[in-house]
Amino acid sequence: MNSDRRVAWMIGALTLGWSACFHHTRDWNSASRLLLTHALVEDRTVDVTRFVAVDGRLVRNPPTRDLASPDRLHFFSDKAPGQSHFGAAALSPLRAAGIAEDHPPASDFVASQPEKISLRRTDWLLTIATSGLAAAGSAVLVFLLLRHWQANQCVASATALALAFASPMQVYSTLYYGHVLAGFFAMLAMFLVEFQGGRPLGRNFLAGLAAGLSVVVEYTMATFVVAIATAGAVSAMTASPEGRRSAAAGLAFLLGGLGPAILLGWYHWRVTGDPFTPAYRYEIQLDFAAVHAKGGGIPLAAIQAGAVWGLLLGSSVGLVLFAPAVLWSVPGAVAILRFRRRPGETILFASLLLLMAIACFPNWNGGLATGPRFLVPILPLLFVAVGWAWHVCSKSTFGQALLFVFAPIVVGSAVLNVAMNAAGARKPFDMTIGEFLNAASQAHDPHVIDWATGLFNVRLAFELSLALLFVFLAVVVALVLQRSRSDAQAV
C-alpha cells in the first residue's frame, strides 16, 4: 500500500539520518576494518601492511593492533571481511568524486598518527554508508514484515522505531563495526523466505545469499544460518507436497549461500594460506593471541561463568537494561509459532544459538561496548517477535493497558542509548553507566548539536547538548508516529 511505503520511507530516512548525527573517534575495532577498506580500494589487496608498518616492521604507534600476521612481515585485518568489502563499494565512488580521502601510509609518521586520523570525514561517510544504511534497512524490513503479516500499522511503526532508537542498534549504527550490517542481512534473509509472491526458488536463493553474507560480515552469524536452515528442514521433513517444495527451496537457499562461502574461503586463503583458518589464528597482540592462537582461531569453549546472566540481565551490558522491549520477544515468538511456524522457529533457534555461542567466548562482554554488542545482529529478528506480541496485545483492552504502562520503559531505554551514543558509545565493562556519562561530560565525541552550535563558536555543556538531542529525536519520532496513525485511520 502507498501508506506503508510512505511510512517505511520515513522510518528509513529517520534512522539513516540519525546515524549521520554522530561521529565517533576510531578504536582498534573500527580502524582495523577501515584499513582493510582502504587497502581494497587504493591497493587492490587485502594486505594492510602499508598503513601499519615500514620495511616490514610495525611502527611504534600504529592506527590499530587488531591485526594478524602469519609471517610477521605482512599484516592483515583480523576481522571478518564483510564490513570492509561493503565499505569499499562505497569508498570507490566517494573517492572518484573527490569526497573521500586516501589513507596516509605508516611511512608518513606525522599524518598516520592515530590522533591525526581519528575523526576523518571519510570514516564518517563510510560508517553512514554501511552501518547507518544497514540500520535503516533493518528497521524498514521489520516494519514491512509485520505489515505483511497484517499487524497494526501504528504497532509496526512503533516496533521499527524501538529497534532503531530504543536498543543498542542505535549506537552501533554510528560505528564501523559489523554488528548492524550482519543483522540486516539476517533480517533480509528471513524477510525473503517469509514474503509471499514472486518466484519462491529465486527468493530462497537470495535468502541464502543474504544469510551467507551475514557470516562474511560476522563469523558468529553462522549460528543464524544453522537456525534458519534447521527451521526450513523441519518443514521439509513432512511428506506433503508443501514439504517437497520446502526441500527444493532449501536447496536453492544452500546454493545462494555458496557464493559468500567461497568469498570467505578466498579471503582466508589470501591471509592465512588456508581457506578454513581465519585471521584470528595469527593475532599480533599478545593477549589476543593467547585466546585465539589455538585451534581454528575462534575460541569456543565451555560457557563462561556468569556470561548468560551478564549478557541478558547484567548491570554493565545486559540486553534487558539497554533494550527492555526484548522481554516481549518471548511471548511474541510463541505467538508467531502458532501463526507461522518457520519464522518462529528461526527466531528462537537463532537467538538461543547466538547467545550460547557468545557465552562461550572468553571476551563475551565485548570489552568496550554499549550493551551486549555481540548480540546486536539478532536484534532485528527479536524485534519482529516484539512487534507481533505488541500487535496481539493491541487487540484487547487489557493488552492496550499493558502497552501503555510499558511505553515509558521503552522511552527510557531510548534516552539511555542516546546518552551512551552522545558519550562516545564504548563503555569499559568494569565502569558503571554513571561513571561513563560523568567522564563524557568532560570530553565526548562530537555530534550534531556540537556541530550546529560550533558554527556560532558556542560550546554547550554535555548535559545541555544531550537534552537538545533528546528533544530533536522526540520531535521527529512523534512526526513519524503521527503520520503512521493518520494513514492507518485513513485506511
C-alpha positions in Angstrom: 0.0 0.0 0.0 1.1 3.6 -0.6 0.6 4.3 3.1 3.0 1.6 4.1 5.6 2.8 1.6 5.4 6.3 2.9 5.8 5.3 6.5 8.6 2.9 5.5 10.5 5.7 3.7 10.1 7.9 6.7 11.4 5.3 9.1 14.3 4.5 6.9 15.2 8.2 6.4 14.9 9.0 10.1 17.1 6.0 11.1 19.7 6.8 8.4 19.7 10.5 9.2 20.2 9.8 12.9 23.3 7.7 12.2 24.8 10.7 10.5 24.3 12.8 13.6 27.3 11.2 15.4 31.0 10.8 14.5 33.0 8.7 16.9 36.7 8.5 17.3 38.4 5.5 15.9 39.2 2.5 18.1 41.1 -0.7 17.2 37.9 -2.5 16.0 36.8 0.2 13.6 40.4 1.1 12.5 41.1 -2.5 11.5 38.1 -2.6 9.3 38.8 0.8 7.8 42.4 -0.1 6.9 41.1 -3.1 5.0 38.6 -0.9 3.2 41.3 1.5 2.1 43.6 -1.4 1.1 40.9 -2.9 -1.1 40.2 0.3 -2.9 43.6 2.0 -3.0 45.9 -1.0 -3.5 43.5 -3.7 -4.7 44.8 -6.0 -1.9 43.7 -7.3 1.5 47.2 -6.6 2.8 47.2 -3.5 5.1 51.0 -3.5 5.8 51.5 -0.2 4.1 49.3 1.5 6.7 50.9 0.0 9.8 54.5 -0.9 9.1 57.6 0.4 7.5 60.1 -2.0 5.9 58.2 -5.0 7.4 58.4 -3.6 10.9 55.3 -2.5 12.8 55.5 1.2 13.7 55.5 2.1 17.4 52.0 3.5 17.4 50.0 2.0 14.5 46.4 3.0 13.8 45.3 -0.4 15.3 46.7 -3.5 16.8 43.7 -5.6 15.8 45.9 -7.2 13.2 47.0 -10.6 12.0 50.4 -11.6 10.6 51.3 -15.2 9.7 54.9 -14.3 8.8 55.4 -11.1 10.9 56.3 -9.3 7.7 52.9 -8.8 6.2 49.9 -7.5 8.2 46.2 -8.0 7.7 42.9 -7.0 9.5 42.0 -9.7 12.0 38.2 -9.1 11.4 35.7 -10.8 9.3 36.0 -9.0 5.9 32.4 -8.2 5.1 32.1 -4.7 6.6 35.3 -3.7 4.9 34.2 -5.0 1.5 30.9 -3.2 1.6 32.7 -0.1 2.8 35.0 -0.5 -0.2 31.9 -0.5 -2.5 31.0 2.9 -1.0 34.6 4.3 -0.9 35.3 3.8 -4.6 32.6 6.3 -5.9 33.3 8.7 -2.9 37.0 8.7 -3.8 36.3 9.1 -7.5 34.1 12.1 -6.7 36.9 13.7 -4.6 34.7 13.5 -1.4 36.8 10.8 0.4 40.5 11.0 1.3 43.1 8.4 0.8 44.6 6.9 3.9 48.1 8.1 4.9 50.7 5.4 4.9 52.7 4.5 8.0 55.8 6.0 6.4 54.2 9.4 6.9 54.9 9.4 10.6 53.0 12.6 11.3 49.9 12.1 9.3 49.4 8.5 10.2 49.4 9.0 14.0 46.1 7.7 15.5 45.2 11.1 16.9 45.6 12.7 13.5 43.3 10.3 11.7 40.7 9.6 14.4 37.9 11.9 13.1 38.3 11.8 9.4 35.3 12.8 7.2 35.9 9.6 5.2 35.4 7.4 8.3 32.1 9.2 9.0 30.9 8.8 5.4 31.8 5.1 5.3 30.1 4.4 8.6 26.9 6.1 7.3 27.1 4.1 4.1 27.4 0.8 5.8 26.2 0.6 9.5 23.8 3.6 9.1 22.2 2.3 5.9 22.0 -1.2 7.4 20.2 0.1 10.5 17.7 1.9 8.3 17.2 -1.2 6.2 16.7 -3.4 9.3 14.1 -1.1 10.7 12.2 -0.9 7.4 12.2 -4.7 7.0 10.9 -5.2 10.5 8.1 -2.7 9.7 7.3 -4.3 6.3 7.3 -7.9 7.6 4.9 -7.0 10.4 2.7 -5.2 7.9 2.9 -8.2 5.6 1.5 -10.3 8.5 -1.3 -7.7 8.8 0.0 -6.2 12.1 -1.5 -2.8 13.0 0.4 -0.1 11.2 1.0 2.0 14.3 2.3 -1.0 16.2 4.6 -1.9 13.2 5.9 1.7 13.1 6.5 1.8 16.9 8.3 -1.5 16.7 10.7 -0.4 14.0 11.4 2.9 15.8 12.0 1.0 19.0 14.6 -1.2 17.3 16.2 1.9 15.7 16.4 4.0 18.9 15.5 2.0 22.0 18.1 -0.6 21.5 21.9 -0.8 21.1 21.4 -0.9 17.4 21.2 2.9 17.6 24.8 3.1 18.9 26.3 0.6 16.5 24.7 2.3 13.5 27.2 5.0 14.2 30.3 2.8 14.5 32.3 1.0 11.7 31.7 -2.4 13.2 30.0 -5.4 11.5 27.2 -6.0 14.0 24.4 -3.9 12.4 25.3 -4.9 8.8 25.3 -8.6 9.8 21.9 -8.1 11.5 20.5 -6.5 8.3 21.5 -9.5 6.2 19.9 -11.9 8.6 16.7 -9.9 8.7 16.7 -9.7 4.9 17.2 -13.5 4.6 14.1 -14.1 6.9 12.1 -11.4 5.1 12.8 -13.1 1.7 11.8 -16.5 3.0 8.6 -15.2 4.5 7.5 -12.8 1.9 4.9 -14.4 -0.4 4.8 -13.7 -4.1 7.2 -13.8 -7.0 9.3 -16.9 -7.6 9.8 -18.8 -4.4 13.0 -20.6 -5.5 14.5 -17.3 -6.6 13.6 -15.7 -3.2 15.1 -18.6 -1.3 18.3 -18.3 -3.4 18.6 -14.7 -2.5 17.8 -15.5 1.1 20.7 -17.9 1.1 22.9 -15.3 -0.4 21.9 -12.8 2.4 22.4 -15.4 5.1 25.8 -16.2 3.8 26.8 -12.5 3.6 25.8 -12.1 7.3 28.5 -14.7 8.1 31.0 -12.9 5.9 30.4 -9.8 8.0 30.3 -11.5 11.4 31.5 -15.1 11.9 29.1 -15.6 14.8 26.1 -15.4 12.3 26.9 -18.9 11.3 24.5 -19.6 14.2 21.8 -17.8 12.2 22.5 -19.9 9.1 22.1 -23.1 11.2 18.9 -21.8 12.7 17.1 -20.8 9.5 18.3 -23.9 7.7 17.1 -26.1 10.6 13.7 -24.4 10.7 13.5 -25.0 6.9 14.5 -28.6 7.3 11.7 -29.2 9.9 9.2 -28.0 7.3 10.8 -30.2 4.6 10.6 -33.3 6.7 6.8 -33.7 6.1 5.7 -35.9 3.3 3.2 -33.4 1.9 3.7 -31.5 -1.4 4.4 -28.5 0.8 7.3 -30.4 2.3 8.7 -31.3 -1.1 8.5 -27.7 -2.1 10.3 -26.8 1.1 13.1 -29.3 0.1 13.5 -27.5 -3.2 13.5 -24.2 -1.5 16.2 -25.5 0.9 18.4 -26.5 -2.0 18.0 -23.0 -3.5 18.9 -21.5 -0.2 22.1 -23.5 0.1 23.1 -22.6 -3.5 22.6 -19.0 -2.6 25.0 -19.3 0.3 27.7 -20.9 -1.8 29.0 -17.6 -3.2 29.6 -15.9 0.2 31.2 -19.2 1.5 33.6 -19.1 -1.5 34.4 -15.4 -0.9 35.1 -16.1 2.8 37.3 -19.0 1.9 39.2 -17.0 -0.6 39.8 -14.2 1.9 41.1 -16.7 4.5 43.4 -18.3 1.9 44.8 -14.9 1.0 45.6 -14.1 4.6 46.5 -17.4 6.2 47.0 -19.8 3.3 44.1 -22.0 4.4 40.5 -21.3 3.3 39.2 -22.7 6.7 41.5 -20.7 9.0 40.5 -17.1 9.8 43.0 -14.3 10.5 42.2 -14.6 14.3 44.6 -17.6 14.3 47.6 -15.2 13.8 46.9 -12.3 16.1 49.9 -10.0 16.8 48.6 -8.6 20.1 49.9 -11.0 22.8 46.8 -11.0 25.0 44.5 -11.6 21.9 46.9 -14.3 20.6 46.7 -16.1 23.9 42.9 -16.5 23.3 42.8 -17.0 19.5 46.1 -18.8 18.6 44.8 -22.2 19.4 42.7 -24.4 17.0 40.9 -22.5 14.3 41.4 -19.1 15.9 37.8 -18.7 17.1 37.8 -19.8 20.8 34.5 -21.6 21.5 35.0 -23.4 24.9 32.7 -24.1 27.8 30.1 -21.4 28.7 31.9 -18.7 30.7 30.8 -18.2 34.3 28.2 -15.5 34.6 28.1 -14.9 30.8 24.5 -15.7 30.2 23.3 -13.6 33.1 25.7 -10.7 32.2 24.6 -10.7 28.5 20.9 -10.7 29.4 20.4 -9.1 32.8 23.8 -7.7 33.9 24.1 -4.1 35.1 27.0 -3.4 32.7 25.9 -4.6 29.3 22.7 -6.5 29.9 20.3 -6.7 26.9 17.3 -6.1 29.1 18.8 -3.0 30.5 19.6 -1.4 27.1 16.6 -2.9 25.2 13.9 -3.8 27.7 11.4 -4.3 24.8 13.1 -7.7 24.1 11.2 -9.1 27.1 8.2 -9.1 24.7 10.1 -11.3 22.2 9.4 -14.4 24.3 5.6 -14.3 24.1 5.9 -12.9 20.7 7.9 -15.8 19.4 5.5 -18.2 20.9 2.6 -16.4 19.2 4.5 -16.5 15.9 5.0 -20.2 16.3 1.2 -20.6 16.3 0.8 -18.3 13.4 3.8 -19.1 11.1 5.9 -21.9 12.4 9.1 -21.4 10.4 9.8 -17.8 11.3 9.0 -18.5 15.0 11.5 -21.4 15.0 14.1 -19.3 13.2 13.9 -16.5 15.8 14.0 -19.0 18.7 16.8 -21.1 17.3 18.9 -18.1 16.1 18.6 -16.3 19.4 19.5 -19.3 21.6 22.4 -20.4 19.4 23.9 -17.0 19.2 23.5 -16.4 23.0 25.2 -19.8 23.7 28.0 -19.1 21.2 28.8 -15.7 22.7 28.6 -17.0 26.2 31.4 -19.4 25.2 33.7 -16.5 24.3 36.4 -15.6 26.8 35.7 -11.9 25.9 31.9 -12.3 25.9 31.3 -8.9 27.3 32.8 -7.1 24.3 35.3 -5.1 26.3 34.3 -1.5 25.3 30.6 -1.6 24.5 27.1 -0.2 24.8 25.0 -3.3 25.7 25.9 -6.8 24.6 27.4 -5.8 21.2 27.9 -9.4 20.0 24.1 -9.9 20.3 23.2 -6.8 18.2 23.0 -8.9 14.9 20.0 -10.8 16.3 18.0 -7.7 17.4 16.0 -7.2 14.2 14.7 -10.8 14.5 13.9 -10.3 18.2 12.0 -7.1 17.4 9.9 -8.9 14.8 8.7 -11.1 17.8 8.3 -8.0 19.9 6.2 -6.3 17.3 4.0 -9.4 16.9 3.4 -9.5 20.7 2.5 -5.8 20.7 0.1 -6.4 17.8 -1.6 -9.2 19.7 -1.8 -7.1 22.9 -3.3 -4.1 21.0 -6.4 -6.1 20.2 -7.6 -6.2 23.8 -8.3 -3.6 26.4 -6.1 -5.3 29.0 -3.3 -5.6 26.4 -3.5 -2.0 25.5 -3.2 -1.1 29.2 0.0 -3.2 29.4 1.4 -1.4 26.4 0.6 1.9 27.9 2.4 1.0 31.1 5.4 -0.3 29.2 5.7 2.6 26.8 7.7 4.8 29.3 10.2 2.0 29.8 10.8 1.9 26.1 11.2 5.7 26.0 13.6 5.4 28.9 15.8 2.9 27.1 15.9 5.2 24.1 17.1 8.0 26.4 19.8 5.7 27.8 21.0 4.7 24.3 21.1 8.3 23.1 23.1 9.3 26.1 25.6 6.4 25.6 25.9 7.4 21.9 26.5 11.0 22.8 29.1 10.0 25.4 31.2 8.1 22.9 29.4 4.8 22.6 32.0 2.5 24.1 31.8 2.0 27.8 34.5 -0.2 29.6 32.9 -3.3 31.0 34.1 -2.5 34.5 32.8 1.1 34.5 29.3 1.9 35.6 27.0 3.8 33.3 27.0 6.8 35.7 30.8 6.9 35.7 30.9 6.7 31.9 28.5 9.5 31.4 30.2 11.6 34.0 33.5 11.1 32.3 31.8 12.1 29.0 30.7 15.4 30.5 34.4 16.4 30.4 35.2 15.1 26.9 33.0 13.4 24.4 32.8 12.6 20.7 31.2 15.3 18.6 27.6 15.0 17.5 25.1 17.1 15.5 24.3 19.6 18.3 28.0 20.2 18.8 28.4 20.8 15.1 25.5 23.2 14.9 26.5 25.3 17.9 30.1 25.2 16.7 29.0 27.2 13.7 28.4 30.1 16.1 31.5 29.4 18.2 29.4 28.2 21.1 30.3 25.1 23.1 27.4 23.8 25.2 27.8 21.7 28.3 27.4 18.0 27.7 24.1 17.8 29.6 22.6 20.7 27.6 23.6 19.3 24.2 22.3 15.9 25.3 18.9 17.4 26.3 18.7 19.1 22.9 19.4 15.7 21.2 16.5 14.2 23.1 14.2 17.0 22.1 15.2 16.7 18.4 14.7 12.9 18.4 11.4 13.1 20.2 10.0 15.6 17.7 10.9 13.6 14.6 9.8 10.3 16.1 6.5 11.9 17.1 6.0 13.1 13.5 6.6 9.6 12.1 4.2 8.0 14.6 1.6 10.7 13.9 1.8 10.2 10.1 1.5 6.4 10.7 -1.6 6.9 12.8 -3.1 9.3 10.3 -2.5 6.9 7.4 -3.9 4.0 9.5 -7.1 5.9 10.3 -7.5 6.9 6.6 -7.3 3.3 5.6 
